[in-house]
Amino acid sequence: MLVDMEPFKIIEAELSHIPDLCKLLALLFSQEEEFCPDRSKQEAGLCMIIENPDAGFVLASLKHESILGMVNNLLTDGTNTVAHHFYQKNGFSYSNMQIFRKLL
């Protein structure tokens, strides 16, 4: 068995990465009860985040110029009403998802 030991890079995603990011989102959303894949909405959302640093950013793992994974953070504290207003103004809505974390 060959194992590729070349490290991957963590980069801030760019507009050119959106098609690959949408493939990852389609895979994720097809497994979630609350979401369903919608490429045009995913492209628009990623574009909004990438083009507007105030909205957040998307990090991607890259190896051999291929996107392996991604993460973005649109979470806010329950008391951060300024952020809540910003997200609602930009078409986001509240979710029933729960946050779990383990401090190490």
C-alpha positions as CSV (number, residue, x, y, z in Angstrom):
1,M,0.0,0.0,0.0
2,L,1.3,3.4,-0.9
3,V,0.7,6.3,1.5
4,D,1.0,9.8,0.3
5,M,3.0,11.6,3.0
6,E,2.9,15.0,1.4
7,P,1.3,17.4,3.9
8,F,-1.9,19.3,3.1
9,K,-2.3,23.0,3.3
10,I,-5.0,25.0,5.0
11,I,-5.9,28.0,2.9
12,E,-8.5,30.7,2.8
13,A,-10.9,29.6,0.0
14,E,-11.2,31.7,-3.1
15,L,-14.0,32.1,-5.6
16,S,-12.3,29.6,-7.9
17,H,-12.7,26.9,-5.2
18,I,-16.5,27.2,-5.1
19,P,-17.3,24.3,-7.5
20,D,-15.2,21.9,-5.3
21,L,-16.7,23.3,-2.1
22,C,-20.2,22.8,-3.5
23,K,-19.4,19.1,-4.1
24,L,-18.4,18.8,-0.4
25,L,-21.6,20.6,0.7
26,A,-23.7,18.3,-1.5
27,L,-22.2,15.3,0.2
28,L,-22.8,16.8,3.6
29,F,-26.3,18.0,3.0
30,S,-27.4,14.7,1.5
31,Q,-26.7,13.2,4.9
32,E,-28.5,15.9,7.0
33,E,-32.2,15.8,7.8
34,E,-32.5,19.6,8.1
35,F,-30.8,20.4,4.8
36,C,-31.0,19.3,1.2
37,P,-28.4,20.0,-1.5
38,D,-29.1,23.1,-3.6
39,R,-26.1,24.0,-5.7
40,S,-27.3,27.5,-6.7
41,K,-27.9,28.4,-3.1
42,Q,-24.7,26.9,-2.0
43,E,-22.7,28.8,-4.6
44,A,-24.5,32.1,-3.7
45,G,-23.8,31.5,0.0
46,L,-20.2,30.7,-0.5
47,C,-19.7,33.6,-2.8
48,M,-21.3,35.9,-0.2
49,I,-19.0,34.7,2.5
50,I,-15.8,34.7,0.4
51,E,-16.5,38.2,-1.1
52,N,-17.5,39.7,2.3
53,P,-14.9,39.3,5.0
54,D,-17.4,40.8,7.5
55,A,-19.6,37.8,6.9
56,G,-16.8,35.3,7.8
57,F,-14.4,33.2,5.8
58,V,-14.1,29.7,4.5
59,L,-11.0,27.6,5.2
60,A,-10.2,24.7,2.9
61,S,-7.7,21.9,3.1
62,L,-5.7,21.5,-0.1
63,K,-3.5,18.7,-1.2
64,H,-2.1,18.4,-4.8
65,E,-4.3,21.3,-5.7
66,S,-7.4,19.3,-4.7
67,I,-9.8,20.5,-2.0
68,L,-10.1,17.7,0.6
69,G,-12.3,19.5,3.2
70,M,-13.6,22.8,4.3
71,V,-14.8,24.6,7.4
72,N,-16.6,27.9,8.0
73,N,-18.0,29.4,11.1
74,L,-21.3,31.3,11.1
75,L,-21.9,30.6,14.8
76,T,-22.6,33.4,17.2
77,D,-23.1,33.8,20.9
78,G,-26.7,33.7,21.8
79,T,-26.4,37.3,23.1
80,N,-24.7,38.7,19.9
81,T,-27.8,40.4,18.5
82,V,-25.6,42.5,16.0
83,A,-24.4,39.3,14.4
84,H,-27.9,37.8,14.5
85,H,-29.3,40.8,12.7
86,F,-26.5,40.7,10.1
87,Y,-27.1,37.0,9.3
88,Q,-30.9,37.5,9.1
89,K,-30.5,40.5,6.9
90,N,-28.5,38.3,4.5
91,G,-31.0,35.5,4.3
92,F,-29.8,33.2,7.1
93,S,-32.4,31.8,9.6
94,Y,-32.2,30.1,12.9
95,S,-31.4,26.4,13.0
96,N,-32.5,23.6,15.3
97,M,-28.9,22.3,15.3
98,Q,-27.3,21.9,18.6
99,I,-23.6,22.7,19.4
100,F,-21.5,20.1,21.2
101,R,-17.9,20.6,22.1
102,K,-15.3,19.0,24.2
103,L,-12.5,21.1,25.7
104,L,-9.2,19.3,25.5
